[in-house]
Structures are given as C-alpha cells and as structure tokens.
Amino acid sequence: MFQLLRLPVLFLCLSRTPGEEVKQFPPLIMAQEGDAINITCITVGKSAGIYLKRSTVRLMVVTHFSKKSESIITESYKNRTIISGSLNNLVITITNIQPNDTDVYTCHATVSDNIQGNGTMVVVTEKKGKRKYGSLGVILIVVSFFIGLVLWPLSMMLKKWVCNLRKSQNTSCTVYEDMSYVIQRNTSCQNNQYN
C-alpha cells in the first residue's frame, strides 16, 4: 500500500518549480476558549496571494491575502482576525477563539500552481475555571459552607451538654441490659403444632 503512495507523492514533489514552497508553523496549537492564536505562513518563491483554509472539520476559506495588500476575511472570522507581515512572511492572528474553531488550518499559496503548507492543528478547549453552577449555585455553595461552620461547633456543644447531663443524673434509676452470651443446651427442633 505504501509503495503505491510513494509514486504520486514523488511526482508531486518533482513537478513543482524549484524554490517554491510554503512553510507553516506551529504544527499544533492548544488553546483555551477566548485565547488568541497565531499561524505563520512563509512562502518561498513568487506568490500572488495566500489563503488560510480550514481543511478537516469544516471546509472553508478563513482569509485571503493578495499582493495588492487586500485581505478578504470570511464573515464568521471578520472582527477577530488580524493579518500582519508581508506576503512572504504572513502572521494571521485569530482572537476570541471558540471550541467550534477546532480544525486543521492550512496555508495555500497561489504561485504557478497551488501549493500548501503542512497545516496547523488547532485544538480549542473550554476555559479553565468556567463557572458550571452559575451565580445562584455559587451562592448556595458558599451559604451551605458557612451554615456548616456555624452548626458544627453548636453540635459539639450540644454533645458535651448531653454527656454532662447524663453524668449528673442519679445512677439508681439506670437500667442495664445483660449483654453476656448464653449457650443454649437444648437445640433440638420442636414439632410445629400448626402442621
């Protein structure tokens, strides 16, 4: 199987004009919800423009930057994408990243043919410390904690008061139960009179 794949890959590598390539980094970005990420696209050779595309989960063009310094940004990324640098060294910053932005982002350069970078895997996780309970839940937890702080010493004082009360009672009115073990000698079964 791998031998069959070698031939097309070798053909694609040899068919490019020498000196044309797209380098992209970092290969992996782990971000929390609300963070900003930077993807750098470096092109070697003459390029007319660069596309940043989502290529796995949701196929779409995120942005396009051309020689004329015009940038076209997709609507869902419009107010949170910043493009800086030159066409040969482009940094694309996406702010306020959300979990649904998790995907593989690939830089594509338009030269004599369309070449692309190796891709950047972006994994977005929920923000740590994000409130699961809401404000009412937090209030209930705090109030319960303080009630416990007040009731615990009161229960200890009540326990001590009950123990002192028992000690001060007259012991002549106390009933004791015999807890010793008695061996029964006659263990044979009696006939049931209701049979």
LODRENMI-943336 format. One record per residue: residue number from 1; x, y, z of N, C-alpha, C in turn; chain. Coordinates in pm, whole numbers, plus 50000, padded with zeros to 5 digits. Example, Ala and Ser with C-alpha at 12.3 -4.5 7.8 and 13.67 -1.06 7.14 Angstrom:
BEGIN
[1, [51319, 49431, 50780], [51230, 49550, 50780], [51320, 49670, 50780], 'A']
[2, [51285, 49775, 50708], [51367, 49894, 50714], [51290, 50003, 50787], 'A']
This chain:
BEGIN
[1, [50082, 49881, 50000], [50000, 50000, 50000], [50087, 50126, 50000], 'A']
[2, [50188, 50126, 50088], [50274, 50244, 50096], [50356, 50263, 49968], 'A']
[3, [50389, 50153, 49902], [50466, 50164, 49779], [50384, 50230, 49669], 'A']
[4, [50251, 50206, 49670], [50163, 50270, 49573], [50152, 50420, 49597], 'A']
[5, [50161, 50461, 49723], [50151, 50603, 49756], [50280, 50678, 49728], 'A']
[6, [50391, 50609, 49723], [50520, 50676, 49700], [50527, 50743, 49564], 'A']
[7, [50474, 50677, 49462], [50484, 50730, 49327], [50411, 50863, 49310], 'A']
[8, [50283, 50877, 49354], [50217, 51008, 49340], [50285, 51117, 49423], 'A']
[9, [50331, 51082, 49541], [50398, 51181, 49626], [50528, 51225, 49561], 'A']
[10, [50603, 51133, 49506], [50728, 51166, 49437], [50700, 51253, 49315], 'A']
[11, [50595, 51221, 49241], [50558, 51300, 49123], [50522, 51443, 49162], 'A']
[12, [50442, 51460, 49271], [50404, 51594, 49316], [50525, 51675, 49361], 'A']
[13, [50617, 51609, 49429], [50736, 51680, 49476], [50824, 51725, 49360], 'A']
[14, [50838, 51642, 49258], [50924, 51674, 49145], [50860, 51770, 49046], 'A']
[15, [50725, 51779, 49047], [50657, 51862, 48948], [50659, 52011, 48986], 'A']
[16, [50688, 52044, 49106], [50693, 52184, 49147], [50816, 52252, 49092], 'A']
[17, [50800, 52380, 49073], [50914, 52460, 49031], [51010, 52469, 49149], 'A']
[18, [51140, 52447, 49129], [51234, 52452, 49241], [51228, 52589, 49309], 'A']
[19, [51227, 52588, 49439], [51229, 52712, 49514], [51091, 52760, 49556], 'A']
[20, [50985, 52696, 49511], [50851, 52734, 49553], [50805, 52640, 49664], 'A']
[21, [50775, 52696, 49777], [50722, 52614, 49886], [50653, 52703, 49989], 'A']
[22, [50571, 52642, 50071], [50502, 52711, 50180], [50542, 52643, 50309], 'A']
[23, [50597, 52722, 50399], [50628, 52671, 50533], [50525, 52731, 50628], 'A']
[24, [50481, 52650, 50719], [50377, 52693, 50811], [50409, 52643, 50951], 'A']
[25, [50391, 52728, 51047], [50413, 52686, 51185], [50327, 52770, 51278], 'A']
[26, [50302, 52722, 51397], [50341, 52594, 51457], [50255, 52481, 51403], 'A']
[27, [50302, 52356, 51418], [50222, 52243, 51370], [50100, 52213, 51458], 'A']
[28, [50107, 52252, 51586], [49997, 52225, 51679], [49979, 52343, 51773], 'A']
[29, [49855, 52384, 51792], [49822, 52490, 51888], [49715, 52436, 51981], 'A']
[30, [49744, 52435, 52110], [49645, 52401, 52213], [49604, 52532, 52278], 'A']
[31, [49478, 52569, 52264], [49433, 52698, 52316], [49307, 52679, 52398], 'A']
[32, [49284, 52773, 52488], [49160, 52774, 52565], [49063, 52872, 52503], 'A']
[33, [48939, 52848, 52528], [48833, 52935, 52477], [48861, 53080, 52515], 'A']
[34, [48852, 53169, 52417], [48876, 53311, 52441], [49018, 53355, 52413], 'A']
[35, [49111, 53262, 52395], [49251, 53296, 52367], [49268, 53347, 52224], 'A']
[36, [49388, 53394, 52194], [49425, 53433, 52058], [49533, 53337, 52010], 'A']
[37, [49529, 53302, 51881], [49630, 53213, 51824], [49697, 53282, 51706], 'A']
[38, [49823, 53245, 51680], [49899, 53298, 51565], [49940, 53182, 51476], 'A']
[39, [49911, 53194, 51348], [49956, 53097, 51247], [50045, 53174, 51151], 'A']
[40, [50167, 53127, 51131], [50263, 53194, 51043], [50276, 53116, 50913], 'A']
[41, [50261, 53187, 50801], [50276, 53127, 50668], [50394, 53195, 50599], 'A']
[42, [50494, 53117, 50563], [50612, 53170, 50494], [50617, 53106, 50356], 'A']
[43, [50623, 53191, 50254], [50631, 53139, 50117], [50769, 53167, 50060], 'A']
[44, [50822, 53069, 49988], [50949, 53083, 49918], [50914, 53083, 49770], 'A']
[45, [50955, 53184, 49700], [50920, 53197, 49559], [50820, 53310, 49542], 'A']
[46, [50780, 53332, 49418], [50686, 53441, 49390], [50544, 53390, 49409], 'A']
[47, [50471, 53461, 49493], [50334, 53422, 49523], [50242, 53540, 49496], 'A']
[48, [50125, 53512, 49438], [50026, 53617, 49411], [49935, 53639, 49530], 'A']
[49, [49925, 53541, 49617], [49839, 53554, 49734], [49845, 53431, 49822], 'A']
[50, [49791, 53446, 49942], [49788, 53334, 50038], [49647, 53320, 50091], 'A']
[51, [49602, 53195, 50096], [49475, 53160, 50157], [49504, 53088, 50288], 'A']
[52, [49422, 53112, 50390], [49421, 53029, 50509], [49288, 52956, 50506], 'A']
[53, [49296, 52822, 50501], [49175, 52741, 50487], [49163, 52644, 50604], 'A']
[54, [49039, 52620, 50641], [49009, 52509, 50732], [48991, 52387, 50644], 'A']
[55, [49054, 52277, 50681], [49057, 52167, 50585], [49008, 52032, 50636], 'A']
[56, [48960, 52022, 50758], [48920, 51890, 50805], [48777, 51887, 50857], 'A']
[57, [48750, 51956, 50964], [48618, 51951, 51027], [48516, 52029, 50944], 'A']
[58, [48552, 52148, 50907], [48462, 52236, 50832], [48543, 52297, 50717], 'A']
[59, [48518, 52253, 50595], [48593, 52302, 50480], [48550, 52444, 50448], 'A']
[60, [48642, 52538, 50460], [48610, 52678, 50429], [48737, 52761, 50419], 'A']
[61, [48726, 52872, 50349], [48835, 52969, 50342], [48816, 53065, 50458], 'A']
[62, [48920, 53079, 50542], [48914, 53172, 50654], [48947, 53313, 50606], 'A']
[63, [49058, 53324, 50532], [49100, 53455, 50483], [49184, 53440, 50356], 'A']
[64, [49192, 53546, 50280], [49278, 53552, 50161], [49352, 53685, 50165], 'A']
[65, [49482, 53680, 50140], [49566, 53800, 50138], [49642, 53799, 50007], 'A']
[66, [49634, 53910, 49932], [49697, 53913, 49799], [49810, 54015, 49794], 'A']
[67, [49879, 54018, 49678], [49990, 54111, 49657], [49949, 54257, 49675], 'A']
[68, [49827, 54285, 49642], [49778, 54423, 49650], [49747, 54463, 49794], 'A']
[69, [49784, 54379, 49891], [49760, 54400, 50034], [49611, 54407, 50066], 'A']
[70, [49532, 54344, 49983], [49389, 54335, 50011], [49364, 54206, 50087], 'A']
[71, [49285, 54215, 50190], [49252, 54093, 50263], [49102, 54073, 50260], 'A']
[72, [49062, 53950, 50237], [48922, 53912, 50238], [48907, 53813, 50352], 'A']
[73, [48819, 53845, 50445], [48801, 53761, 50564], [48658, 53710, 50566], 'A']
[74, [48642, 53581, 50589], [48509, 53519, 50597], [48431, 53581, 50713], 'A']
[75, [48300, 53589, 50697], [48212, 53659, 50791], [48229, 53611, 50936], 'A']
[76, [48239, 53481, 50957], [48249, 53431, 51096], [48382, 53465, 51163], 'A']
[77, [48481, 53511, 51085], [48611, 53550, 51140], [48636, 53700, 51128], 'A']
[78, [48537, 53775, 51080], [48556, 53914, 51042], [48615, 54004, 51152], 'A']
[79, [48556, 54011, 51267], [48601, 54104, 51371], [48702, 54043, 51467], 'A']
[80, [48757, 53929, 51432], [48853, 53865, 51523], [48976, 53812, 51453], 'A']
[81, [49001, 53857, 51329], [49120, 53814, 51254], [49208, 53934, 51222], 'A']
[82, [49336, 53922, 51253], [49434, 54028, 51227], [49542, 53968, 51137], 'A']
[83, [49571, 54035, 51026], [49675, 53990, 50933], [49790, 54089, 50940], 'A']
[84, [49911, 54038, 50962], [50027, 54127, 50969], [50144, 54063, 50895], 'A']
[85, [50237, 54147, 50854], [50355, 54099, 50783], [50340, 54115, 50633], 'A']
[86, [50437, 54060, 50561], [50436, 54068, 50415], [50382, 53939, 50357], 'A']
[87, [50367, 53937, 50227], [50314, 53819, 50159], [50406, 53698, 50176], 'A']
[88, [50536, 53722, 50188], [50631, 53612, 50205], [50644, 53566, 50349], 'A']
[89, [50600, 53648, 50444], [50607, 53613, 50585], [50482, 53670, 50653], 'A']
[90, [50373, 53594, 50647], [50243, 53641, 50692], [50207, 53579, 50826], 'A']
[91, [50165, 53663, 50920], [50118, 53614, 51051], [49969, 53643, 51058], 'A']
[92, [49891, 53537, 51077], [49746, 53551, 51088], [49709, 53523, 51233], 'A']
[93, [49648, 53623, 51299], [49608, 53611, 51438], [49457, 53600, 51443], 'A']
[94, [49408, 53498, 51510], [49264, 53481, 51532], [49240, 53498, 51681], 'A']
[95, [49159, 53598, 51717], [49131, 53627, 51858], [48998, 53565, 51898], 'A']
[96, [48975, 53562, 52028], [48849, 53510, 52085], [48812, 53376, 52023], 'A']
[97, [48906, 53284, 52026], [48887, 53153, 51964], [48785, 53072, 52044], 'A']
[98, [48703, 52996, 51976], [48594, 52920, 52036], [48614, 52770, 52010], 'A']
[99, [48551, 52683, 52089], [48567, 52538, 52066], [48529, 52494, 51924], 'A']
[100, [48433, 52561, 51860], [48397, 52521, 51724], [48500, 52567, 51620], 'A']
[101, [48606, 52637, 51663], [48717, 52673, 51574], [48822, 52563, 51566], 'A']
[102, [48803, 52453, 51639], [48897, 52341, 51635], [48898, 52281, 51495], 'A']
[103, [49015, 52275, 51433], [49028, 52222, 51297], [49175, 52222, 51258], 'A']
[104, [49204, 52177, 51135], [49337, 52188, 51077], [49333, 52307, 50982], 'A']
[105, [49419, 52405, 51007], [49427, 52526, 50925], [49550, 52513, 50835], 'A']
[106, [49530, 52536, 50705], [49638, 52517, 50608], [49659, 52645, 50527], 'A']
[107, [49785, 52684, 50511], [49820, 52798, 50425], [49835, 52749, 50282], 'A']
[108, [49769, 52815, 50189], [49779, 52783, 50046], [49834, 52906, 49974], 'A']
[109, [49938, 52888, 49898], [49996, 52998, 49821], [49960, 52981, 49674], 'A']
[110, [49925, 53092, 49611], [49895, 53088, 49468], [50020, 53133, 49392], 'A']
[111, [50089, 53037, 49336], [50207, 53062, 49253], [50176, 53003, 49117], 'A']
[112, [50274, 52946, 49049], [50247, 52885, 48919], [50144, 52773, 48932], 'A']
[113, [50146, 52703, 49044], [50039, 52610, 49078], [50006, 52632, 49226], 'A']
[114, [49902, 52571, 49271], [49859, 52591, 49410], [49940, 52501, 49502], 'A']
[115, [50020, 52559, 49590], [50096, 52478, 49686], [50048, 52514, 49826], 'A']
[116, [50065, 52420, 49916], [50015, 52442, 50051], [50117, 52403, 50155], 'A']
[117, [50097, 52459, 50274], [50181, 52425, 50388], [50139, 52293, 50448], 'A']
[118, [50210, 52251, 50551], [50182, 52123, 50614], [50063, 52128, 50708], 'A']
[119, [50012, 52246, 50742], [49893, 52258, 50826], [49925, 52283, 50971], 'A']
[120, [49832, 52346, 51038], [49840, 52370, 51182], [49715, 52315, 51245], 'A']
[121, [49731, 52218, 51334], [49618, 52161, 51405], [49587, 52252, 51523], 'A']
[122, [49465, 52307, 51526], [49422, 52395, 51635], [49319, 52320, 51717], 'A']
[123, [49349, 52302, 51846], [49257, 52236, 51939], [49218, 52338, 52045], 'A']
[124, [49089, 52367, 52054], [49039, 52466, 52150], [48961, 52392, 52258], 'A']
[125, [48999, 52418, 52383], [48929, 52357, 52497], [48853, 52464, 52572], 'A']
[126, [48758, 52419, 52656], [48683, 52515, 52737], [48777, 52583, 52835], 'A']
[127, [48745, 52705, 52867], [48828, 52784, 52958], [48825, 52722, 53097], 'A']
[128, [48943, 52709, 53157], [48951, 52657, 53294], [48888, 52757, 53388], 'A']
[129, [48820, 52706, 53489], [48757, 52794, 53586], [48625, 52850, 53536], 'A']
[130, [48577, 52797, 53426], [48449, 52843, 53375], [48341, 52796, 53472], 'A']
[131, [48252, 52886, 53509], [48151, 52853, 53609], [48051, 52753, 53552], 'A']
[132, [48035, 52641, 53622], [47937, 52543, 53582], [47805, 52565, 53654], 'A']
[133, [47809, 52626, 53771], [47693, 52635, 53855], [47613, 52763, 53835], 'A']
[134, [47671, 52864, 53779], [47603, 52993, 53769], [47612, 53065, 53901], 'A']
[135, [47562, 53186, 53907], [47577, 53267, 54030], [47492, 53210, 54143], 'A']
[136, [47374, 53157, 54115], [47290, 53101, 54220], [47356, 52980, 54283], 'A']
[137, [47417, 52894, 54201], [47486, 52776, 54253], [47603, 52813, 54343], 'A']
[138, [47679, 52913, 54305], [47793, 52958, 54386], [47743, 53012, 54519], 'A']
[139, [47636, 53089, 54516], [47580, 53145, 54640], [47534, 53032, 54732], 'A']
[140, [47467, 52931, 54678], [47422, 52818, 54760], [47538, 52741, 54822], 'A']
[141, [47644, 52723, 54746], [47761, 52652, 54798], [47825, 52731, 54912], 'A']
[142, [47841, 52861, 54895], [47903, 52945, 54999], [47816, 52950, 55124], 'A']
[143, [47685, 52967, 55106], [47594, 52972, 55222], [47596, 52839, 55296], 'A']
[144, [47594, 52727, 55224], [47599, 52595, 55288], [47728, 52577, 55368], 'A']
[145, [47837, 52625, 55315], [47964, 52615, 55385], [47959, 52692, 55518], 'A']
[146, [47907, 52815, 55515], [47901, 52895, 55638], [47801, 52839, 55737], 'A']
[147, [47691, 52782, 55690], [47597, 52717, 55782], [47665, 52600, 55850], 'A']
[148, [47743, 52523, 55774], [47818, 52412, 55833], [47919, 52460, 55936], 'A']
[149, [47984, 52574, 55909], [48080, 52629, 56006], [48012, 52669, 56137], 'A']
[150, [47888, 52715, 56129], [47816, 52757, 56249], [47758, 52635, 56322], 'A']
[151, [47701, 52540, 56248], [47634, 52426, 56311], [47730, 52326, 56373], 'A']
[152, [47849, 52310, 56318], [47942, 52212, 56373], [47979, 52245, 56519], 'A']
[153, [48021, 52368, 56552], [48052, 52396, 56694], [47929, 52384, 56783], 'A']
[154, [47812, 52421, 56731], [47689, 52406, 56810], [47660, 52260, 56839], 'A']
[155, [47681, 52172, 56742], [47657, 52030, 56766], [47758, 51974, 56866], 'A']
[156, [47880, 52023, 56864], [47980, 51977, 56962], [47941, 52024, 57103], 'A']
[157, [47892, 52147, 57113], [47850, 52198, 57243], [47729, 52120, 57295], 'A']
[158, [47634, 52086, 57207], [47516, 52008, 57246], [47557, 51869, 57291], 'A']
[159, [47652, 51806, 57223], [47700, 51674, 57260], [47765, 51678, 57399], 'A']
[160, [47844, 51779, 57424], [47909, 51791, 57554], [47805, 51815, 57664], 'A']
[161, [47702, 51895, 57635], [47596, 51923, 57732], [47519, 51796, 57766], 'A']
[162, [47489, 51711, 57666], [47417, 51586, 57688], [47503, 51491, 57772], 'A']
[163, [47632, 51483, 57743], [47721, 51397, 57823], [47727, 51443, 57968], 'A']
[164, [47737, 51572, 57991], [47740, 51624, 58129], [47607, 51600, 58199], 'A']
[165, [47496, 51609, 58126], [47365, 51585, 58183], [47351, 51441, 58228], 'A']
[166, [47401, 51347, 58150], [47395, 51205, 58184], [47479, 51175, 58308], 'A']
[167, [47593, 51241, 58318], [47680, 51218, 58434], [47615, 51268, 58562], 'A']
[168, [47538, 51375, 58552], [47478, 51432, 58672], [47350, 51361, 58714], 'A']
[169, [47295, 51274, 58630], [47172, 51201, 58666], [47200, 51098, 58774], 'A']
[170, [47095, 51062, 58847], [47105, 50960, 58951], [47124, 50825, 58885], 'A']
[171, [47225, 50751, 58925], [47257, 50622, 58864], [47166, 50512, 58914], 'A']
[172, [47087, 50534, 59019], [46998, 50429, 59071], [46880, 50404, 58978], 'A']
[173, [46847, 50499, 58892], [46735, 50484, 58801], [46778, 50430, 58664], 'A']
[174, [46902, 50393, 58651], [46954, 50348, 58524], [46925, 50200, 58506], 'A']
[175, [46881, 50160, 58390], [46851, 50020, 58360], [46967, 49966, 58277], 'A']
[176, [47017, 49849, 58320], [47126, 49785, 58248], [47073, 49661, 58178], 'A']
[177, [47125, 49632, 58064], [47084, 49514, 57991], [47201, 49416, 57993], 'A']
[178, [47167, 49291, 58019], [47270, 49189, 58021], [47308, 49154, 57878], 'A']
[179, [47430, 49177, 57843], [47477, 49155, 57708], [47565, 49030, 57698], 'A']
[180, [47568, 48948, 57803], [47654, 48829, 57800], [47592, 48722, 57709], 'A']
[181, [47674, 48633, 57665], [47632, 48530, 57572], [47596, 48406, 57650], 'A']
[182, [47478, 48354, 57624], [47432, 48234, 57695], [47423, 48121, 57594], 'A']
[183, [47484, 48008, 57632], [47481, 47891, 57543], [47352, 47815, 57572], 'A']
[184, [47279, 47787, 57465], [47157, 47710, 57481], [47192, 47562, 57474], 'A']
[185, [47147, 47487, 57571], [47181, 47346, 57577], [47085, 47262, 57493], 'A']
[186, [46958, 47296, 57493], [46860, 47217, 57420], [46839, 47281, 57284], 'A']
[187, [46903, 47226, 57182], [46894, 47284, 57048], [46814, 47197, 56953], 'A']
[188, [46744, 47098, 57004], [46665, 47012, 56917], [46540, 47087, 56871], 'A']
[189, [46491, 47049, 56753], [46375, 47117, 56695], [46248, 47064, 56760], 'A']
[190, [46160, 47154, 56784], [46027, 47118, 56836], [45933, 47101, 56719], 'A']
[191, [45842, 47009, 56731], [45743, 46992, 56625], [45654, 47114, 56622], 'A']
[192, [45619, 47152, 56504], [45529, 47267, 56486], [45388, 47219, 56505], 'A']
[193, [45319, 47283, 56594], [45182, 47240, 56624], [45083, 47280, 56516], 'A']
[194, [45122, 47366, 56425], [45031, 47412, 56320], [45040, 47330, 56192], 'A']
[195, [45128, 47231, 56188], [45139, 47148, 56067], [45021, 47058, 56048], 'A']
